[in-house]
C-alpha cells in the first residue's frame, strides 16, 4: 500500500511478522526452518479450550474478543507453532449481518431460512465496520500479544458458504447447490458474488487490524468438477483474492478433495495452495505449476499412529516438499477432535529440528 504525503511517496511500515518463517515461506523466500501450523489447532483437541469455552455457544464465543484471543493463543503457547490462526467459523460474517444461523453440536452450521430465490439475496448485505467491531477488537488484541508471530486471518470461500446457505446445513452430495448451479446459473453466480463481498469485508477487517496472512477455506469445493469450478466458482474466489491483494499479506487457498482442482485453485489468485493428504506434495507442485508455495499435507489420521510411525510420515512429507519453491507444513485437513496434543507437539518439534538451516 502506498501513501502520498506532501507530494512525497512513502511506503507502508513493514508488518511485524513480515520476516517470520511463515510469511517468508509463503513468499517463497529462504527460511530458517520449515514453518508449521495446524488447521483447527485452536479448539476442540485442547483441554484448555474446553475449559475456556465451557457453557458458551460456539458462535457466541466468536464475538467475545478476550475469549477469542485466549483460544487463539492456546496452541501457540502449547506447541510453539509458527503462526496463530484466528479462532472463528466460516459462518461468523453471516451471523454478523443478521442471518439466522446456528452451529448445532454434531451437525454443524444450520441456516433457518435457506437461500432459494433472487429475493433471498437481499438478506445478504455487506457487513459494516460496526457489524465487525468484535472481530477488529479480537485481532488487535491478538496481534499485540503475538508480536512477530503472524496471525492468519480466517474466511470462508464463496462456494462453501453458498452450499450452507442453499442446503440449509451440511450436505454430503450438495444436490440443492448443484441444482441451482446448473438450473439457475444466474442466481447461483449472483449468490457467490454477494458472498464474495461479505468475505472481503470479513478478511479486510482482520488484515487492517493486523493479521499477517489470510486463508480462504473452501471446504466443500472438491465436490465440483474442474470445468464447473472454472465457470461458476472461480470468479467469486478470484474476486476475494484480488480485493485483498493490495494489503500485501500472503493469501492461502485450501479445499478438501481438490486434487483435480489444484491448478485452478492457484489460478484463483492465492500465493499459497493448500493440499489435502490425498496428493503427494511433489505431484501437487506439478499440478499447480510454478510461482506458488504449497501448504500441507500430513494425513490427520497419522496422529493416532505410534510415535515412530508419525515421525516417518512427517519425514515423508518433508522429503516430498524438498524441491518446492516454498513450503508451509500443515495437516491435510483439520486437527481431529480426539487427537493427542502431545502428538501435535511432536510434529512441530520434528519439523523444526529436521529442517533447521542455521540461517
C-alpha positions as a Markdown table, in Angstrom:
| # | Residue | x | y | z |
|---|---|---|---|---|
| 1 | Unk | 0.0 | 0.0 | 0.0 |
| 2 | Unk | 1.3 | 3.5 | -0.9 |
| 3 | Unk | 0.5 | 6.7 | 0.9 |
| 4 | Unk | 1.2 | 10.2 | -0.6 |
| 5 | Unk | 2.2 | 12.9 | 1.8 |
| 6 | Unk | 3.2 | 16.4 | 0.7 |
| 7 | Unk | 3.9 | 15.1 | -2.8 |
| 8 | Unk | 6.4 | 12.5 | -1.4 |
| 9 | Unk | 5.8 | 8.8 | -1.9 |
| 10 | Unk | 6.2 | 6.8 | 1.4 |
| 11 | Unk | 5.9 | 3.1 | 1.8 |
| 12 | Unk | 3.8 | 1.5 | 4.5 |
| 13 | Unk | 5.8 | 0.4 | 7.5 |
| 14 | Unk | 6.8 | -3.3 | 7.4 |
| 15 | Unk | 4.4 | -5.7 | 9.2 |
| 16 | Unk | 5.8 | -7.0 | 12.5 |
| 17 | Unk | 5.5 | -10.6 | 11.1 |
| 18 | Unk | 6.9 | -9.8 | 7.7 |
| 19 | Unk | 10.2 | -11.5 | 8.4 |
| 20 | Unk | 8.6 | -14.6 | 10.1 |
| 21 | Unk | 9.3 | -18.1 | 8.8 |
| 22 | Unk | 5.6 | -18.4 | 7.7 |
| 23 | Unk | 5.5 | -15.2 | 5.7 |
| 24 | Unk | 8.9 | -15.9 | 4.1 |
| 25 | Unk | 7.8 | -19.4 | 3.1 |
| 26 | Unk | 4.6 | -18.1 | 1.6 |
| 27 | Unk | 6.7 | -15.6 | -0.4 |
| 28 | Unk | 9.0 | -18.5 | -1.5 |
| 29 | Unk | 12.0 | -16.8 | 0.3 |
| 30 | Unk | 14.7 | -18.6 | 2.3 |
| 31 | Unk | 13.6 | -19.7 | 5.8 |
| 32 | Unk | 15.5 | -20.7 | 9.0 |
| 33 | Unk | 13.2 | -23.8 | 9.2 |
| 34 | Unk | 10.0 | -25.0 | 7.6 |
| 35 | Unk | 7.2 | -23.2 | 9.3 |
| 36 | Unk | 4.4 | -25.3 | 10.7 |
| 37 | Unk | 0.9 | -24.6 | 11.9 |
| 38 | Unk | -2.3 | -26.8 | 12.0 |
| 39 | Unk | -5.7 | -26.1 | 10.7 |
| 40 | Unk | -8.1 | -26.3 | 13.7 |
| 41 | Unk | -5.1 | -26.0 | 16.0 |
| 42 | Unk | -7.1 | -23.6 | 18.2 |
| 43 | Unk | -10.0 | -25.6 | 19.7 |
| 44 | Unk | -11.6 | -28.9 | 20.3 |
| 45 | Unk | -8.5 | -31.1 | 20.7 |
| 46 | Unk | -7.2 | -29.0 | 23.7 |
| 47 | Unk | -8.5 | -29.4 | 27.2 |
| 48 | Unk | -7.8 | -25.8 | 28.0 |
| 49 | Unk | -10.1 | -24.8 | 25.1 |
| 50 | Unk | -13.0 | -26.8 | 26.6 |
| 51 | Unk | -12.3 | -25.1 | 29.9 |
| 52 | Unk | -12.2 | -21.6 | 28.4 |
| 53 | Unk | -15.4 | -22.1 | 26.3 |
| 54 | Unk | -17.4 | -24.0 | 29.0 |
| 55 | Unk | -21.0 | -23.1 | 28.7 |
| 56 | Unk | -20.5 | -20.6 | 25.8 |
| 57 | Unk | -22.2 | -21.4 | 22.5 |
| 58 | Unk | -19.7 | -21.6 | 19.6 |
| 59 | Unk | -21.0 | -18.6 | 17.6 |
| 60 | Unk | -21.4 | -16.5 | 20.7 |
| 61 | Unk | -17.8 | -17.2 | 21.6 |
| 62 | Unk | -16.6 | -15.9 | 18.2 |
| 63 | Unk | -17.9 | -12.4 | 19.1 |
| 64 | Unk | -16.1 | -12.2 | 22.5 |
| 65 | Unk | -12.7 | -10.6 | 21.8 |
| 66 | Unk | -11.0 | -11.7 | 25.1 |
| 67 | Unk | -12.2 | -15.3 | 24.7 |
| 68 | Unk | -11.1 | -15.4 | 21.0 |
| 69 | Unk | -7.7 | -14.1 | 22.0 |
| 70 | Unk | -7.3 | -16.7 | 24.7 |
| 71 | Unk | -8.4 | -19.6 | 22.5 |
| 72 | Unk | -6.3 | -18.5 | 19.5 |
| 73 | Unk | -3.2 | -18.2 | 21.7 |
| 74 | Unk | -3.5 | -21.6 | 23.4 |
| 75 | Unk | -1.9 | -23.7 | 20.7 |
| 76 | Unk | 0.9 | -21.1 | 20.2 |
| 77 | Unk | 1.8 | -21.4 | 23.8 |
| 78 | Unk | 1.5 | -25.2 | 23.9 |
| 79 | Unk | 3.1 | -26.2 | 20.6 |
| 80 | Unk | 5.4 | -23.4 | 19.6 |
| 81 | Unk | 3.8 | -23.3 | 16.1 |
| 82 | Unk | 5.0 | -20.6 | 13.7 |
| 83 | Unk | 1.6 | -18.9 | 13.3 |
| 84 | Unk | -1.7 | -18.4 | 15.1 |
| 85 | Unk | -4.9 | -18.9 | 13.2 |
| 86 | Unk | -7.8 | -16.7 | 14.1 |
| 87 | Unk | -10.4 | -18.6 | 16.1 |
| 88 | Unk | -13.7 | -18.2 | 14.2 |
| 89 | Unk | -16.1 | -20.0 | 12.0 |
| 90 | Unk | -16.9 | -19.5 | 8.3 |
| 91 | Unk | -20.5 | -18.5 | 9.1 |
| 92 | Unk | -19.4 | -15.7 | 11.5 |
| 93 | Unk | -19.8 | -13.0 | 8.9 |
| 94 | Unk | -23.3 | -14.3 | 8.1 |
| 95 | Unk | -24.2 | -14.1 | 11.8 |
| 96 | Unk | -22.8 | -10.6 | 11.9 |
| 97 | Unk | -25.3 | -9.4 | 9.3 |
| 98 | Unk | -28.3 | -11.0 | 11.0 |
| 99 | Unk | -28.6 | -14.3 | 9.1 |
| 100 | Unk | -30.4 | -16.8 | 11.4 |
| 101 | Unk | -27.6 | -19.4 | 11.6 |
| 102 | Unk | -26.8 | -21.8 | 14.5 |
| 103 | Unk | -24.0 | -24.3 | 14.9 |
| 104 | Unk | -25.6 | -27.4 | 16.2 |
| 105 | Unk | -23.3 | -29.9 | 18.0 |
| 106 | Unk | -22.7 | -32.9 | 16.0 |
| 107 | Unk | -24.3 | -31.4 | 12.9 |
| 108 | Unk | -22.6 | -28.1 | 12.0 |
| 109 | Unk | -24.0 | -24.8 | 10.7 |
| 110 | Unk | -27.7 | -24.8 | 10.2 |
| 111 | Unk | -29.5 | -22.0 | 8.3 |
| 112 | Unk | -33.1 | -21.3 | 9.4 |
| 113 | Unk | -34.1 | -19.7 | 6.0 |
| 114 | Unk | -32.1 | -21.2 | 3.1 |
| 115 | Unk | -31.4 | -19.1 | 0.0 |
| 116 | Unk | -33.6 | -20.4 | -2.9 |
| 117 | Unk | -34.6 | -17.3 | -4.9 |
| 118 | Unk | -33.2 | -13.9 | -6.1 |
| 119 | Unk | -35.3 | -12.2 | -3.4 |
| 120 | Unk | -33.4 | -14.1 | -0.8 |
| 121 | Unk | -30.2 | -12.3 | -1.8 |
| 122 | Unk | -31.5 | -9.1 | -0.3 |
| 123 | Unk | -30.7 | -10.6 | 3.1 |
| 124 | Unk | -27.1 | -10.9 | 2.3 |
| 125 | Unk | -25.7 | -7.4 | 2.8 |
| 126 | Unk | -22.1 | -6.5 | 3.2 |
| 127 | Unk | -21.0 | -6.2 | 6.8 |
| 128 | Unk | -20.4 | -2.7 | 8.1 |
| 129 | Unk | -17.5 | -1.9 | 10.4 |
| 130 | Unk | -20.0 | -1.8 | 13.3 |
| 131 | Unk | -21.0 | -5.4 | 12.5 |
| 132 | Unk | -17.4 | -6.5 | 12.7 |
| 133 | Unk | -16.3 | -4.5 | 15.8 |
| 134 | Unk | -15.7 | -7.6 | 17.8 |
| 135 | Unk | -13.6 | -9.1 | 15.1 |
| 136 | Unk | -11.5 | -6.0 | 14.8 |
| 137 | Unk | -11.0 | -5.8 | 18.6 |
| 138 | Unk | -10.0 | -9.5 | 18.8 |
| 139 | Unk | -7.4 | -9.2 | 16.0 |
| 140 | Unk | -5.9 | -6.1 | 17.6 |
| 141 | Unk | -5.6 | -7.9 | 21.0 |
| 142 | Unk | -4.1 | -10.9 | 19.3 |
| 143 | Unk | -1.5 | -9.1 | 17.2 |
| 144 | Unk | -0.4 | -7.1 | 20.2 |
| 145 | Unk | 0.3 | -10.3 | 22.1 |
| 146 | Unk | 1.8 | -12.2 | 19.2 |
| 147 | Unk | 4.3 | -9.6 | 18.1 |
| 148 | Unk | 6.5 | -11.1 | 15.4 |
| 149 | Unk | 4.4 | -14.3 | 15.2 |
| 150 | Unk | 1.9 | -13.9 | 12.4 |
| 151 | Unk | -1.8 | -14.2 | 12.8 |
| 152 | Unk | -3.5 | -16.0 | 9.9 |
| 153 | Unk | -6.9 | -14.4 | 9.1 |
| 154 | Unk | -9.8 | -16.7 | 8.5 |
| 155 | Unk | -12.5 | -16.7 | 5.9 |
| 156 | Unk | -15.0 | -19.0 | 4.1 |
| 157 | Unk | -14.9 | -19.2 | 0.4 |
| 158 | Unk | -18.0 | -18.3 | -1.6 |
| 159 | Unk | -18.8 | -21.8 | -2.8 |
| 160 | Unk | -18.7 | -23.4 | 0.6 |
| 161 | Unk | -20.7 | -20.6 | 2.2 |
| 162 | Unk | -23.2 | -20.8 | -0.6 |
| 163 | Unk | -23.6 | -24.5 | -0.1 |
| 164 | Unk | -24.6 | -24.0 | 3.6 |
| 165 | Unk | -27.0 | -21.2 | 2.6 |
| 166 | Unk | -28.6 | -23.2 | -0.2 |
| 167 | Unk | -28.8 | -26.6 | 1.5 |
| 168 | Unk | -29.7 | -25.1 | 4.9 |
| 169 | Unk | -26.8 | -27.0 | 6.5 |
| 170 | Unk | -24.1 | -29.5 | 5.8 |
| 171 | Unk | -24.6 | -31.8 | 2.8 |
| 172 | Unk | -22.8 | -34.8 | 1.5 |
| 173 | Unk | -24.0 | -34.6 | -2.1 |
| 174 | Unk | -24.6 | -30.9 | -2.4 |
| 175 | Unk | -27.7 | -31.7 | -4.5 |
| 176 | Unk | -29.6 | -28.5 | -4.0 |
| 177 | Unk | -26.4 | -26.5 | -4.5 |
| 178 | Unk | -25.6 | -28.2 | -7.8 |
| 179 | Unk | -29.2 | -28.0 | -8.9 |
| 180 | Unk | -29.1 | -24.2 | -8.6 |
| 181 | Unk | -25.6 | -24.1 | -10.2 |
| 182 | Unk | -26.9 | -26.0 | -13.3 |
| 183 | Unk | -30.6 | -24.9 | -13.3 |
| 184 | Unk | -30.3 | -21.3 | -12.2 |
| 185 | Unk | -26.8 | -20.3 | -13.0 |
| 186 | Unk | -27.5 | -16.5 | -12.9 |
| 187 | Unk | -28.9 | -16.8 | -9.4 |
| 188 | Unk | -26.0 | -19.1 | -8.3 |
| 189 | Unk | -23.3 | -16.8 | -9.6 |
| 190 | Unk | -25.0 | -13.8 | -8.2 |
| 191 | Unk | -25.1 | -15.5 | -4.8 |
| 192 | Unk | -21.4 | -16.3 | -4.9 |
| 193 | Unk | -20.6 | -12.8 | -5.9 |
| 194 | Unk | -22.6 | -11.4 | -3.0 |
| 195 | Unk | -20.9 | -13.8 | -0.6 |
| 196 | Unk | -17.5 | -12.7 | -2.1 |
| 197 | Unk | -18.3 | -9.2 | -1.0 |
| 198 | Unk | -19.2 | -10.4 | 2.5 |
| 199 | Unk | -15.9 | -12.4 | 2.8 |
| 200 | Unk | -13.9 | -9.5 | 1.5 |
| 201 | Unk | -15.2 | -7.3 | 4.3 |
| 202 | Unk | -14.5 | -10.0 | 6.9 |
| 203 | Unk | -10.9 | -10.6 | 5.7 |
| 204 | Unk | -10.0 | -7.0 | 5.2 |
| 205 | Unk | -11.2 | -6.2 | 8.7 |
| 206 | Unk | -8.8 | -8.8 | 10.0 |
| 207 | Unk | -5.9 | -7.7 | 7.8 |
| 208 | Unk | -6.4 | -4.0 | 8.6 |
| 209 | Unk | -6.4 | -4.9 | 12.3 |
| 210 | Unk | -3.1 | -6.7 | 12.0 |
| 211 | Unk | -3.4 | -10.2 | 10.5 |
| 212 | Unk | -0.2 | -11.1 | 8.8 |
| 213 | Unk | -1.7 | -13.6 | 6.3 |
| 214 | Unk | -5.1 | -14.9 | 5.3 |
| 215 | Unk | -6.5 | -18.3 | 4.4 |
| 216 | Unk | -9.6 | -18.8 | 2.4 |
| 217 | Unk | -11.3 | -22.1 | 3.3 |
| 218 | Unk | -13.3 | -23.8 | 0.5 |
| 219 | Unk | -14.1 | -26.9 | 2.4 |
| 220 | Unk | -16.6 | -28.4 | 0.0 |
| 221 | Unk | -15.4 | -27.2 | -3.4 |
| 222 | Unk | -13.9 | -30.7 | -4.1 |
| 223 | Unk | -17.5 | -31.7 | -4.9 |
| 224 | Unk | -17.3 | -29.6 | -8.1 |
| 225 | Unk | -15.8 | -30.8 | -11.4 |
| 226 | Unk | -12.9 | -28.7 | -12.8 |
| 227 | Unk | -14.9 | -27.2 | -15.7 |
| 228 | Unk | -17.8 | -26.2 | -13.4 |
| 229 | Unk | -15.3 | -24.8 | -10.9 |
| 230 | Unk | -13.7 | -22.6 | -13.6 |
| 231 | Unk | -17.1 | -21.5 | -15.0 |
| 232 | Unk | -19.2 | -21.0 | -11.8 |
| 233 | Unk | -17.0 | -20.8 | -8.8 |
| 234 | Unk | -13.5 | -19.5 | -9.6 |
| 235 | Unk | -14.6 | -15.9 | -10.5 |
| 236 | Unk | -16.0 | -15.3 | -7.0 |
| 237 | Unk | -12.9 | -16.7 | -5.2 |
| 238 | Unk | -10.7 | -14.7 | -7.6 |
| 239 | Unk | -12.7 | -11.6 | -6.6 |
| 240 | Unk | -11.8 | -12.2 | -2.9 |
| 241 | Unk | -8.1 | -12.7 | -3.6 |
| 242 | Unk | -7.9 | -9.6 | -5.9 |
| 243 | Unk | -9.7 | -7.4 | -3.3 |
| 244 | Unk | -7.1 | -8.2 | -0.6 |
| 245 | Unk | -4.1 | -8.2 | -2.8 |
| 246 | Unk | -3.2 | -4.6 | -2.2 |
| 247 | Unk | -3.0 | -5.2 | 1.6 |
| 248 | Unk | 0.3 | -7.0 | 0.9 |
| 249 | Unk | -0.2 | -10.1 | 3.1 |
| 250 | Unk | 0.2 | -13.7 | 1.8 |
| 251 | Unk | -3.0 | -15.3 | 0.6 |
| 252 | Unk | -3.6 | -19.1 | 1.2 |
| 253 | Unk | -6.3 | -21.2 | -0.5 |
| 254 | Unk | -7.4 | -24.5 | 0.8 |
| 255 | Unk | -10.0 | -27.1 | 0.0 |
| 256 | Unk | -10.7 | -30.7 | 0.7 |
| 257 | Unk | -10.7 | -33.3 | -2.1 |
| 258 | Unk | -9.3 | -30.8 | -4.5 |
| 259 | Unk | -6.6 | -32.9 | -6.2 |
| 260 | Unk | -8.2 | -32.2 | -9.6 |
| 261 | Unk | -8.6 | -28.5 | -8.9 |
| 262 | Unk | -5.1 | -27.7 | -7.6 |
| 263 | Unk | -4.0 | -25.6 | -10.6 |
| 264 | Unk | -7.4 | -23.9 | -10.7 |
| 265 | Unk | -7.2 | -23.0 | -7.0 |
| 266 | Unk | -3.8 | -21.4 | -7.6 |
| 267 | Unk | -5.1 | -19.5 | -10.6 |
| 268 | Unk | -7.8 | -18.0 | -8.5 |
| 269 | Unk | -5.1 | -15.7 | -7.1 |
| 270 | Unk | -3.6 | -17.3 | -4.0 |
| 271 | Unk | 0.1 | -17.1 | -3.2 |
| 272 | Unk | -0.1 | -20.5 | -1.4 |
| 273 | Unk | -2.1 | -23.5 | -2.4 |
| 274 | Unk | -3.1 | -25.8 | 0.4 |
| 275 | Unk | -3.0 | -29.5 | -0.4 |
| 276 | Unk | -5.0 | -32.2 | 1.4 |
| 277 | Unk | -3.4 | -35.6 | 2.2 |
| 278 | Unk | -4.5 | -37.3 | -1.0 |
| 279 | Unk | -1.9 | -35.9 | -3.4 |
| 280 | Unk | 1.8 | -36.0 | -2.6 |
| 281 | Unk | 3.4 | -32.6 | -2.5 |
| 282 | Unk | 5.8 | -33.2 | -5.3 |
| 283 | Unk | 2.9 | -34.2 | -7.6 |
| 284 | Unk | 0.8 | -31.3 | -6.3 |
| 285 | Unk | 3.6 | -29.0 | -7.3 |
| 286 | Unk | 3.5 | -30.4 | -10.8 |
| 287 | Unk | -0.3 | -29.8 | -11.0 |
| 288 | Unk | -0.2 | -26.3 | -9.5 |
| 289 | Unk | 2.7 | -25.1 | -11.7 |
| 290 | Unk | 5.5 | -22.7 | -10.9 |
| 291 | Unk | 5.2 | -19.5 | -8.9 |
| 292 | Unk | 3.2 | -20.8 | -5.9 |
| 293 | Unk | 4.2 | -22.1 | -2.5 |
| 294 | Unk | 2.4 | -25.2 | -1.1 |
| 295 | Unk | 0.9 | -25.9 | 2.3 |
| 296 | Unk | 0.4 | -29.3 | 3.8 |
| 297 | Unk | -0.2 | -32.2 | 3.9 |
| 298 | Unk | 0.2 | -34.8 | 6.7 |
| 299 | Unk | -2.8 | -37.1 | 6.9 |
| 300 | Unk | -4.5 | -36.2 | 10.2 |
| 301 | Unk | -5.2 | -39.9 | 10.9 |
| 302 | Unk | -1.4 | -40.5 | 11.3 |
| 303 | Unk | -1.6 | -38.5 | 14.5 |
| 304 | Unk | -3.1 | -41.7 | 16.0 |
| 305 | Unk | -0.2 | -43.9 | 15.0 |
| 306 | Unk | 2.7 | -44.8 | 17.2 |
| 307 | Unk | 5.4 | -42.0 | 17.6 |
| 308 | Unk | 7.9 | -43.8 | 15.3 |
| 309 | Unk | 5.3 | -44.1 | 12.5 |
| 310 | Unk | 4.3 | -40.5 | 13.0 |
| 311 | Unk | 7.9 | -39.4 | 12.6 |
| 312 | Unk | 8.2 | -41.4 | 9.4 |
| 313 | Unk | 5.1 | -39.9 | 7.9 |
| 314 | Unk | 6.3 | -36.4 | 8.8 |
| 315 | Unk | 9.6 | -37.1 | 7.1 |
| 316 | Unk | 7.9 | -38.4 | 4.0 |
| 317 | Unk | 6.0 | -35.1 | 3.7 |
| 318 | Unk | 9.3 | -33.2 | 4.2 |
| 319 | Unk | 11.0 | -35.3 | 1.5 |
| 320 | Unk | 8.2 | -34.7 | -0.9 |
| 321 | Unk | 8.5 | -31.0 | -0.2 |
| 322 | Unk | 12.3 | -30.9 | -0.7 |
| 323 | Unk | 12.1 | -29.4 | -4.2 |
| 324 | Unk | 9.3 | -26.9 | -3.6 |
| 325 | Unk | 9.6 | -23.2 | -4.1 |
| 326 | Unk | 8.1 | -22.6 | -0.7 |
| 327 | Unk | 6.6 | -25.0 | 1.9 |
| 328 | Unk | 4.4 | -24.4 | 4.9 |
| 329 | Unk | 4.0 | -27.7 | 6.9 |
| 330 | Unk | 0.4 | -28.5 | 7.9 |
| 331 | Unk | -2.1 | -31.3 | 8.1 |
| 332 | Unk | -4.0 | -32.2 | 5.0 |
| 333 | Unk | -7.2 | -31.2 | 6.9 |
| 334 | Unk | -8.1 | -30.0 | 10.4 |
| 335 | Unk | -6.9 | -31.4 | 13.7 |
| 336 | Unk | -9.3 | -34.2 | 14.7 |
| 337 | Unk | -11.2 | -33.5 | 17.9 |
| 338 | Unk | -9.8 | -36.6 | 19.7 |
| 339 | Unk | -6.2 | -36.0 | 18.7 |
| 340 | Unk | -3.5 | -36.2 | 21.3 |
| 341 | Unk | -1.9 | -32.8 | 21.8 |
| 342 | Unk | 1.4 | -34.5 | 22.6 |
| 343 | Unk | 1.5 | -35.9 | 19.0 |
| 344 | Unk | 1.0 | -32.4 | 17.6 |
| 345 | Unk | 3.8 | -31.1 | 19.7 |
| 346 | Unk | 5.9 | -33.9 | 18.4 |
| 347 | Unk | 5.2 | -32.9 | 14.8 |
| 348 | Unk | 6.2 | -29.3 | 15.4 |
| 349 | Unk | 9.5 | -30.3 | 17.2 |
| 350 | Unk | 10.3 | -32.8 | 14.4 |
| 351 | Unk | 9.7 | -30.4 | 11.6 |
| 352 | Unk | 11.7 | -27.6 | 13.2 |
| 353 | Unk | 14.6 | -29.9 | 14.2 |
| 354 | Unk | 14.9 | -31.6 | 10.8 |
| 355 | Unk | 14.6 | -28.5 | 8.6 |
| 356 | Unk | 16.7 | -26.0 | 10.6 |
| 357 | Unk | 19.2 | -24.3 | 8.3 |
| 358 | Unk | 21.1 | -22.3 | 10.8 |
| 359 | Unk | 20.5 | -19.1 | 8.9 |
